[in-house]
Amino acid sequence: MDLLGRVALVTGGSGDLGTAICIALARAGCDVALTYVGNRDGAVRTVEVVEQLGRRACALQLDQTDPLAIDSTVSAAADALGRLDVLVNNAAWNIGVPFPDLDKLTTDVWDRLFATNVRGPFQLVRAAAPLMKRQGAGRVVNIASVAGLAPTGSSLGYASSKAALIHLTRCLAVALAPEITVNCVAPGLVEGTRMAKRIPLEVVDRARRSMVLGRAADAADIAEQVLTFCRTDSVTGQVLVIDGGMHFH
């Protein structure tokens, strides 16, 4: 799909990775709507950068744990920018809870992880799909984690939620074909981001030691793969790991 003149909605667009994705899409020719929860200043900065690249942009406040807010936010994005072609489910929540410490993984924490990382993306896709199908094509890219493929990450609940998002990707690829492709990027450690700072230090150290490339991915690496999934017409239901080669061990 040619991205020039398309419209993308990027959730969590005020954060480090979300900003990188918004910038990459803008450079490829997309107008960009982005969501944020509380970091309004970050969202405004991202909008300004997109506009400096010559594309239109808007920021929308969204707590995607609120199921009643999602449909109206997707509609607002399409109304503001005229259409919707791309959805990047980047917004997520994590918390550092060591795997053996099951008592600290309360039902409230578990429910927030799954509401943010699984139910939210599902509802966003469900709201966006009719807009994309009306135009005959669309692209969905979910941002998961290597924690969804191996027992690692900030907590057992986070890993489980990302595993669910990965399988949701595959199921949605079947549900939305042939007009809409649905793919997933599974980053490893992305250093320097706020999300990475919530990961226990022992998990970070273990990840660094296991990377065959000797370095972690950065946000720009993830953003470039998002673009690749948006541009391709013949790939759907796929999960690409970007982790510096740590899973080659």
Buried (B, 14 or more C-beta within 10 A) or exposed (E): BEBEEBBBBBBBBBBBBBBBBBBBBBBBBBBBBBBBBEBEEBBBBBBEBBBEBEBBBBBBEBBBBEEEBBBEBBBBBBEBBEBBBBBBBBBBBBBBBBBEEEEEBEEEBBEBBBBBBBBBBBBBBBBBBEBBEEEEBBBBBBBBBBBBBBEBBBBBBBBBBBBBBBBBBBEBBEEBEEEBBBBBBBBBBBBEBEBBEBBBEEBBEEBBEBBEEEEBBBBEBBBBBBBBBBEBEEEBBBBBBBBBBBBEE
